Amino acid sequence: MTGTVEDAVTGTPPGLDAHLVVEREAFRLDVRLRVAPGEVLALLGPNGAGKTTALRALAGLTPLTGGRLQLDGVPLDEPGRRRRVAPERRPVGVIFQDYLLFPHLSALDNVAFGPRCQGVPKARARAEAAELLARMGLSDHAGVKPRQLSGGQAQRVALARALATGPRMLLLDEPLAALDAGARLDVRAELRRHLAAFEAVAVLVTHDPLDAMVLADRLVVIEHGTVVQEGTPAEIARRPRTDYVARLVGLNLYRGRAEGHEVAIGPELALATAEKLSGPVFVAFPPSAVALHRTRPESSARNAWRAVITGMESHGDQIRVALTGEAGGLPLAADLTTVAVAELGLETGTPVWASVKAAQTHAYPA
C-alpha cells in the first residue's frame, strides 16, 4: 500500500522523527534521528559508515526494511504497515554532491523545473525561480547554462532548485565537496546564511569536520551503521567518545579507569589528569599539548613516557608527528614546528620521550 502526504498523525510535533533501518547482505543501518524545524543536522562518519544510505532513505531513494520515517507528523515510510510515499511525492529537496543540474537548461529553468513538474504554470514558475536566484545573488546568471557557472554559482543554483518546491526537509549530500579550496570558504559562509534562514528541517552529510562545525546546529556521528555520538559541535569537540571522533576534532583520546587524579590506560601506563574522577573515563588532549624530547625530560610534566616516531606530515604550518608508545603501545599525535623537528633531528623510527602536563588533559566519564 502506498501512503499519501495527507496522512498526518495528529498530535505529532513538527519536524523529522525517523528510525532508519536498512538491512543488506553485509551491512545494517540502524539510526534514530529527530530534527526540529529550523534546525540543521549534520551526519558525520568514516567511509562506509552508512551516512549516504541514511540520506537516501530520508529521500525515499532507498526503502526502509524496518523502523519508520515521519515528517511533520506525516508517515513517509512504515515497512511494518506497508506504507510508503514515493520519492517524487515527498516534500523533500535534495542537493547532490555533483549538483546534477540539467546541462541543457539555463539556471532559471533549472530552478523552475520542480514547480513546473508540480503543475505550476510556466510564467509563475519562472517568476518564482527568478526571485530565488535574486536571493542567491545570481540574477545576472539566470540565462546561463551550468557549464558556464563557477563551482560556487552552480552550488547556489542547486540550492535554489531544491528550495523552489517549498520542501519541508532539505537534504545536502557533501554540499561543498565539488568546490576547490579557494571557493570553499566563501561558499561555506554563504550556505550557512541560507540554511539559517530555512524554516524547515535540514540534514547534511559530510566527512569534513569544518563543514559540519560551521553549517550544523547539531551533529550525529555514525560508525558501522549506528550512532556513536551526538550533540552540538562544541560538545562533540570537547568530549569525543571514539577514536574516529577524536581524530575528526584533532585530539588524542584514550579510555581508562580513574582513581582520583590518575587514569590507568594500560597495565604499565597511567596518565595524571587535572580532574578528580572515579571509574571508567576518557582522557583527551590536543597534539599541541605534547612535547617531544630526545632524553627523559626534567620538566614539571607528570606524564612522560618512551615513544617511537612512526610517521610525520605537514599539518598547516606545523608538522604532525605520529608516535607509538613503548609502554602499552599507546598511539599518539604531536604537533611541532619545523624548527623543533629539525633541532631534535626527528625522523621515522627515532626513539623519543613524550610528555604532557596534567593541566592540559581533559578527563570525563566514559
C-alpha positions in Angstrom: 0.0 0.0 0.0 1.3 3.5 -0.8 0.8 6.3 1.8 -0.1 9.8 1.0 1.4 13.1 2.3 -2.0 14.0 3.6 -2.0 11.2 6.2 -0.7 13.3 9.1 -0.6 11.9 12.6 -2.4 14.3 14.8 -0.6 15.5 17.9 2.8 14.7 16.5 5.3 17.6 16.8 6.6 19.1 13.6 9.9 18.2 12.1 11.7 14.9 11.4 11.1 11.8 13.5 12.8 8.8 12.0 14.1 5.3 12.9 16.0 4.3 9.8 16.6 0.6 9.4 18.1 -0.7 6.2 19.4 -4.2 6.0 21.7 -5.5 3.3 23.7 -8.7 3.0 26.8 -7.4 4.7 25.6 -4.2 6.3 22.8 -2.9 8.6 21.9 0.7 9.2 20.0 1.3 12.5 19.8 5.1 13.2 17.3 7.2 15.1 17.0 10.9 14.1 14.9 13.8 15.4 15.3 17.2 13.9 13.2 20.2 14.7 12.0 22.8 12.1 14.7 25.4 11.6 17.5 23.0 12.8 20.4 21.9 10.7 21.7 18.4 11.5 25.0 17.0 10.1 25.6 13.3 9.7 29.3 12.6 10.1 31.2 9.3 9.8 34.0 7.5 8.0 33.6 6.0 4.6 31.2 3.0 4.7 29.6 4.2 8.0 26.1 4.5 6.5 25.8 8.3 6.0 24.8 8.1 2.4 22.4 5.2 3.0 20.7 7.3 5.7 20.4 10.2 3.3 19.0 8.1 0.5 16.5 6.6 3.0 15.3 10.0 4.0 14.9 11.0 0.4 13.0 7.8 -0.4 15.6 6.5 -2.8 16.4 3.6 -0.6 13.3 1.9 1.0 13.4 1.1 4.7 13.4 -2.5 5.7 12.4 -1.6 9.3 11.7 1.3 11.5 9.7 4.3 10.3 10.0 7.8 8.8 7.7 10.7 9.7 8.0 14.3 8.6 5.7 16.9 10.2 3.6 14.0 11.5 3.2 12.6 8.0 4.2 8.9 7.7 6.5 8.7 4.6 7.9 5.1 5.1 6.5 2.5 7.5 7.5 -1.0 6.4 5.6 -2.6 9.2 2.4 -1.2 7.8 3.4 -1.4 4.2 3.1 2.3 3.8 5.5 4.2 1.6 5.3 7.6 -0.2 7.1 7.7 -3.5 10.2 9.9 -3.6 8.7 12.4 -6.1 5.7 12.9 -3.8 7.7 13.7 -0.7 8.1 17.4 0.4 11.9 16.9 0.2 14.5 18.9 -1.6 17.9 17.2 -2.4 21.3 18.8 -3.3 23.5 16.1 -4.6 27.3 16.2 -4.3 27.8 17.0 -8.0 24.7 19.2 -8.1 23.3 17.3 -11.1 22.0 20.5 -12.8 20.3 19.9 -16.2 23.1 20.9 -18.7 20.7 21.9 -21.5 18.6 24.2 -19.3 19.5 27.7 -18.1 19.9 28.5 -14.4 16.4 29.9 -14.4 14.8 26.9 -16.0 16.8 24.5 -13.7 15.2 26.3 -10.7 11.7 26.4 -12.3 11.8 22.7 -13.2 10.5 21.4 -9.9 7.5 23.8 -9.7 6.7 23.0 -13.4 6.6 19.3 -12.5 4.1 20.1 -9.8 1.8 21.7 -12.2 2.7 25.4 -11.6 2.1 27.5 -14.7 5.3 28.3 -16.7 5.2 32.1 -16.1 4.6 31.8 -12.4 7.3 29.1 -12.0 9.9 31.2 -13.9 8.9 34.3 -11.8 9.4 32.4 -8.6 12.7 31.0 -9.9 13.9 34.5 -10.7 13.1 35.6 -7.2 15.1 32.7 -5.7 18.1 33.4 -8.0 17.9 37.0 -6.8 18.1 35.8 -3.2 21.2 33.8 -4.2 22.8 36.8 -5.8 22.5 35.2 -9.3 20.1 37.5 -11.1 22.8 38.2 -13.7 23.2 34.5 -14.4 19.6 33.5 -14.9 20.1 32.8 -18.6 23.4 31.0 -18.2 23.9 27.2 -18.7 25.5 25.2 -16.0 28.8 24.7 -17.9 29.3 28.5 -17.8 28.9 28.7 -14.0 31.6 28.5 -11.4 31.5 25.8 -8.7 30.1 28.3 -6.2 27.5 29.6 -8.6 26.4 26.0 -9.5 26.1 25.2 -5.8 23.8 28.2 -5.3 21.7 27.3 -8.3 21.3 23.7 -7.0 20.2 25.2 -3.6 17.7 27.4 -5.3 16.4 24.5 -7.3 16.0 22.4 -4.1 14.1 25.3 -2.4 11.9 26.0 -5.3 9.3 23.3 -4.4 8.9 24.6 -0.8 10.3 21.4 0.8 9.7 20.6 4.4 13.1 18.8 4.5 16.3 19.8 2.7 18.9 17.1 2.2 22.5 18.0 1.3 25.0 15.4 0.2 28.6 16.6 0.7 27.4 20.1 -0.5 30.9 21.6 -0.7 32.9 18.6 -1.9 32.9 19.7 -5.5 34.5 23.1 -4.7 38.2 24.0 -4.7 39.8 25.2 -1.5 39.7 28.8 -2.7 35.9 28.9 -3.2 35.0 26.7 -0.3 35.5 29.3 2.4 33.1 31.9 0.9 30.5 29.4 -0.3 30.5 27.7 3.2 29.7 31.0 4.8 27.1 31.8 2.3 25.5 28.4 2.6 25.3 28.8 6.4 23.4 32.1 5.9 20.9 30.4 3.6 20.4 27.4 5.9 19.9 29.7 8.9 17.0 31.3 7.0 15.5 27.9 6.1 12.5 27.3 8.4 12.1 23.6 7.9 14.3 20.5 8.6 17.8 20.4 7.0 20.1 17.4 7.1 23.6 17.3 5.5 26.0 14.5 5.1 29.7 15.4 5.2 33.1 13.9 6.1 34.6 17.3 6.6 34.6 18.3 10.2 34.8 22.0 9.4 31.8 21.9 7.2 29.9 20.2 9.9 31.0 22.5 12.7 30.2 25.7 10.7 26.9 24.6 9.0 25.2 22.4 11.6 23.4 23.2 14.9 23.8 19.5 15.9 26.0 16.6 14.9 25.2 12.9 14.7 28.3 10.7 14.3 27.7 7.3 12.6 30.1 4.3 12.6 29.3 0.8 11.3 25.6 1.8 10.7 24.9 3.0 14.3 25.0 6.3 16.1 28.1 6.5 18.4 27.8 10.1 19.5 25.6 13.1 19.0 25.4 16.7 20.3 26.3 20.3 19.5 29.6 20.9 17.7 31.1 22.2 20.9 30.0 19.1 22.9 31.4 16.8 20.3 34.7 18.7 20.0 35.2 18.8 23.8 34.2 15.2 24.6 34.8 12.8 21.8 33.8 9.2 22.5 35.5 7.2 19.7 38.9 7.3 18.0 37.3 8.5 14.8 35.6 11.5 16.5 38.9 12.3 18.3 40.8 12.3 15.0 38.0 14.3 13.5 38.4 17.1 16.0 42.1 16.8 16.3 42.5 15.2 19.8 44.4 12.3 21.3 41.8 10.2 23.1 42.3 7.3 25.5 39.9 5.2 27.6 40.9 4.0 31.1 39.9 3.8 34.7 40.3 6.7 37.0 41.2 6.7 40.7 41.4 10.3 41.8 43.8 12.3 39.5 45.3 9.2 37.9 43.8 7.2 35.0 45.2 3.7 34.2 45.3 3.5 30.4 47.1 0.1 30.3 48.9 -2.3 32.6 52.1 -0.3 32.5 50.8 3.3 31.8 48.8 5.8 33.8 48.1 9.5 33.0 47.8 12.2 35.6 44.8 14.5 35.0 43.5 17.8 36.2 40.1 16.3 37.0 39.5 14.1 40.0 37.2 11.2 38.9 36.5 7.5 39.7 35.6 4.7 37.3 35.7 4.4 33.5 36.7 7.6 31.8 38.0 9.1 28.6 41.2 11.3 28.6 41.7 13.7 25.8 44.3 16.3 24.9 45.4 18.1 21.7 48.5 17.3 19.8 49.8 20.8 20.6 50.0 19.8 24.3 52.5 17.0 23.6 56.2 17.9 23.9 58.9 15.6 22.5 62.4 15.2 23.9 65.5 13.1 23.0 66.2 12.3 26.6 63.9 11.9 29.7 62.5 15.4 30.4 63.3 17.1 33.7 60.2 19.4 33.4 57.3 19.6 35.7 55.2 17.4 33.4 53.9 14.4 35.4 53.1 12.4 32.2 56.2 11.2 30.4 56.8 8.0 28.5 59.0 6.5 25.9 57.8 6.5 22.3 58.9 5.8 18.7 58.1 8.1 15.7 56.0 6.2 13.1 55.4 9.0 10.7 55.5 12.7 10.0 53.4 15.0 7.7 52.7 18.7 7.2 49.7 19.9 9.2 49.0 23.6 8.4 52.1 25.5 9.4 53.3 22.7 11.7 54.5 19.1 11.5 52.1 16.4 12.8 54.2 13.6 14.3 52.7 10.2 14.8 54.1 8.0 17.6 53.6 4.7 19.3 54.4 4.5 22.9 56.7 1.7 24.2 54.5 1.2 27.3 51.3 -0.4 26.2 51.7 0.7 22.6 50.0 4.0 23.3 49.3 5.8 19.9 49.9 9.5 20.0 50.0 12.6 17.8 52.1 15.6 18.5 52.3 19.0 16.7 55.7 20.6 16.4 57.2 23.5 14.5 59.5 22.7 11.6 62.3 24.3 13.6 61.7 22.0 16.6 61.7 18.9 14.3 65.0 20.0 12.8 66.6 20.8 16.1 65.6 17.4 17.6 66.7 15.6 14.5 63.4 13.7 14.2 62.6 11.1 11.6 60.6 7.9 11.3 62.0 5.4 13.7 63.5 7.9 16.1 63.1 7.0 19.8 61.9 9.9 21.9 60.3 10.8 25.2 56.8 12.3 25.0 55.4 14.5 27.8 52.0 16.1 28.6 51.2 18.3 31.6 48.2 17.1 33.6 46.7 20.6 33.4 46.5 20.2 29.5 44.5 16.9 29.7 40.7 16.7 30.0 39.1 13.7 31.6 35.4 12.9 31.6 33.1 9.9 32.3 33.0 7.1 29.7 
